[in-house]
Amino acid sequence: MIDLRSDTVTRPTEAMRAAMARAEVGDDVYGEDPTVTELQERVAAMFGMEAALFTPTGSMANVLAVAALVRPGQEVLCESRAHIVRAELGAHGALTGITTRTWSHPDGQVDLDAIREMYAPDMGMYFVRTTAVSVENTHNFAGGAVLPIEDLRALRAWATSVGCAVHLDGARIWNAHVATGTPLAEYGAVADTLSVCLSKGLGAPIGSLVAGPAELVEEARVRRKRMGGGMRQVGVLAAAGLHALDHHLDRMAEDHEHARLIAEACGVDPATVPTNIVVVDVPSAPDVVAAAATQGVRIGAVGPQRVRLLTHLDVSRADAEQAAKVLASLLG
């Protein structure tokens, strides 16, 4: 099977497994796992942040980051298809008591005019206060769209002028970095907090990090424990992340190339596919998903007439070409 359902389906390489097996470990709840500490310090430095915290999932990283910026009863603004409001099962409201409002953009982009209009300063006890804006780069449900660094800088400048925080959901920020050449530190400079994922394009089996000011990261550490996310000898997993950063980052360009190859076969303009996600409109998503599976290609439905395909570490050039052939025949 060629599995294009998600870039989370990768399996650790033999080299990654070896790195995990030899990892030095300690009790991370006590702050004594040296491999976790190395990973946290490295990721924080990559983005120019003071500190970072290892978490089991990207959803937890987002909840911790947003909760550090937005208090119960306050709100965060985000795009209508953002992961934090569409794919985290209402965790932000259920666990931390915050509210959300959204703007809509066909490509998941920053709409600064809409954000300015939506923004609500502290207006007393009768109105919900906006204390953060969250942006997602790349934008998952907008087909892996990249948010231009110029737009993020403009958002940062405006947010600073009104005293509003910015969270960057960077689950696939690595893809944006590889696709555009924008240094990671420049992405870090536009955000108060950010989350990054190790288990998507980087191919680690698990793990994300939340990064930001040291004080906020320490608050996130307390919340992580409260949410049941304290982990013990977890250096074996952090070692996978370190290996991925060393060996799997630059090769993401191959995933982007493979995605464009598949997109063209599906009748999608490759120029509209900047990273590793391809979204295709079809007459019946369930029918196309089922038919592709019978021919050895797994894809996912993201709507009744829309399917999504993601390239990743476990999809070779030959796999991409075979998938393209199958999908082209199915879609006519």
N, C-alpha and C positions, 0 to 999 in steps of 0.2 A: 504493500500500500504506500502510495505517495500521499502524505498527510499534510494538507494545506489549511486545515481548520484554524490553526493558530500557530504563532511562533513560540508558544509555551510547551509544545509537545516534544521538544528536543530531548535527547538522552545524553548524559555526560559522556564525553569522549574518554578513551582509555587514558590519555594524558591527564585529563581532569580528575578521573578516578584515582590516579596515582598521587596527584597533588593532595586530594582529600585524605588518602590513606596515611600520608606522612605528616599531616598537619599537627602542629603543636597546639594543645588545647588546655583550657582551664574552665573555671566556673564563671560564665559571663554575667550571671545575675550579680555576682560579687565584683564584676569588672575585671576578672582575672584571666580571660581568654586572650592570649597574645595575638592569635590570628584574627579574631574579630576586631581587636583594637587596631591592628595593622590595616584591615579593610576599611574601617570607619575613618581613620586618619587619612588614608589615601584618597578615598572618595571626597571627603571634605576639601582636601587640598586641590583636587582636580577642578572643583567648582568655585574655589576661592572662598569657601565657607569656614566658619570657625570649628564646627563639629558635625558629626554625623552619627546616626544610630541604626544598627542592623535590625531589620524586622523580618518576620517570616513571609509577609505578603505585601504587595503594593497597595492593596486596599487599606491595610493597617497603617502603612506609612502615610497615606493620604489623610486618614482620619486623625492621626497624631499631629501631622503638620498643620492641618486646618484648625484643629482644636487649640493649638498653641497660639493661633492668631485671632480666633473668633470665639467669644464667650457665649454661654447659653443665652438664648433669646436674641442674639445678634445674627447677622446674615453674611453669607458669602455669595458673590455674583459669579456666574460661569456660563459658558455656552450651553445651549439646550441639550446637546448630545454628549456633554462631558461625562467622562467615566465616573466622576464623583457623584453625579446625580442619576446616571442611567444604569450603572453596573456594579454598585456597591451596596445594593439591597437596603438603601435608606439608612446606612450605618451612621452617617453624620448626624442626622436628626435623632435616631433611636439611641445612640450612645453618648452624644455630647450635647444634645439639645439646641443645635443651631438650625437656622432656616436658610433657604436658598431662593434666589431668583435668577432667571436666565435670559440671555439674549440669544437670537438665532442668526446663524450665518451659514449659507449653503456649503461653504468649505471649512467650517469650524474655526474661522479666523477671529482675531481680536477686532471688535467693532467699538472703537473708542468713543464714538459719538453716542452709541447706545448705552455704553457703560456710564458715561458722564450723566446721561439723562436718568438712568436708573439709580445712580448713587444717592444714598440717603445718609447725610451726616447725623450727628446726635441732635435730635429735635425734641428731646424730652420724653416723657413717659408714654406717649401715645403712638409712637412710631418705632418700627424696627430699624436699628442702626446698621449700616453697611460698614464692616470693618476689614473685609478682604475681597480681593478678586482672584479667582483661580483660573489659570489657563493651562491647556494641555498640548504638549509638543513632543512627539508628533500626535496628531489628533486621531485616535483610534477609529471612531465611527464616522469620521470624515475621510476615510480612505488613506490614513497615514499622512495626512496633510502636514506640511511643515509651517510653523508660524515664523515669519521673517523676523530676524533680530531687530530690525528697525522698528517694527510694530511693537515689539516687546519693550524696547527702550522708551518709546513714546508712552506706553502704558505705565512703565515705571516712573517716568517723570511726572505724569499727571497724578498717579497714586501718591507719590511723595508730597506733591503740592497740597493735597487735601488730607494727608495723614492716614491714608488707607494702605493696608498691607497687600502683598502679592504672593500667591502660592503658585509654583510651577509644578504641575503634574508631569514629570519627565520620565514616565515609565519607559518610553522609547526615545528619550532625548539623545541616546547614542546614535540612533538612526538619523535624527536631524543633524547631528554633528558631522557624521560621515557624508551625508548627502550635500551639505552646504559648505563644509569646511569651517564653520563658525566654531571658534575655540570654546571648550566647555566652560571656562571661567567667565566668558561673556554671557553665557546663559545664567550662570550663577549670579552675576552682577545685577540682573533684572528682577531677582526674586528675594523675598524675605526668607521663605522656606521653599524647599523643593524635594521631590521624591524621585528616586531612580530605581529601575528594576534590573535585576541580574538574570532573571529566568526567562526573558523573551529573546531578543536578538543575540544577547551574549551567551545564551545556551547553558547557564547554570541550572541545577535542578530546583533551586528554591532561593528566595531572598530578595529583599529590596532594602533601600536605605532612605531615611529622611535626614536632610541636612539643613543647617541654618545657624543662627547665633547659638553660642554655647549654652546660654541660659534657657532658650527655648528647647534645645535638644535635651537638656536635663529634665525639663518638664515632660517632654515626650517619653523619656525613659520611665518616669513614674507612671504615666498613663499606660505605657506598654505593659508594665507589670500588672497594673490594675485590670487590664483587659485580658490577662492570661497569656501575654506574649513574652514573658521572661524565659530565656532559653539558657541552658547550662553549657555543656561541652560542645558548643555549636561551631567551634573553629573548623570542624570537618566540612561544614557548609560554607563558611566564610572563605575557606581555601579554594572552593570552586569558583567563587566570585573573583578572587584575586587572579586565578588562572585565566578566567574569561577576559578580564581586563588586559592581561598580558598578551593573549593569543587570539581573541575572537572579535576585537573591536574593529580593526581596519577591514577585516574580511566582510563586513556587512555590505560593502559596496557590491559584492557578488549577489547578495540577496536582492538588492535593488535592481540590478540588471536582470535577474531571473524574473522578478515581478513584472518588469516592463515587457519581457518576452511573452509571458503568459497573458498579460493584458491585451497585447496586440492580437493574440490568437482568439481572444474573447470579444474582439470588436471594440475594445476600449483604447482610446488614444494614449499611447505610452507616455506622452508628454504630461499627462495628467496624473501620473503615478510617480511621485517623487521618492518614495521609499519602498517598503516591503509589503504593502497592503493593496490589494486590488478588490474593488467593489464592482459587481456587475449586475445590471438590471436584467431580469429574465421573466418569461411569462409565468412560471410557477417555480418558486425556489425549492419546495419539497421534492418536486419531480426531478429537477436538475441535480439536487444533492443525491437522491437515490440512484439516478442513472449514472452519475459519475462514480459512485461507490462500486457499482457492478463492474466498472472498467478500471478499478484499482486506484482511483483518485478520491480522496476525502476532502470535501469542502464544507463550509458552514452556511446556514441561512441566517440572515440578519434582518429579515422581513419577509412578508409573503411573496414578494417579487424581487428579492435582492439577495445575492449570495456574496460571501466574502472569502478571499483566498490570501494566505500569508506565506511568503517564502521565508526560509530560515536555515540554520546551520545544517540540518539533516536533509535538505533538498539540494541535490547536486545539479549541475548543468544538464546532465542527461535526464534527471527526474523532471526538471522544469520543461524540457523539450517534450517529454512524454506526456506530461500533464497538459501542456499547450495543445498537443495533438488531440488528446481525448476531448478536451473542452471545446476545441474548435469544431469537432465533429458533432458534439451534442448541441451546440448553439447555432450550427448552420453557417 
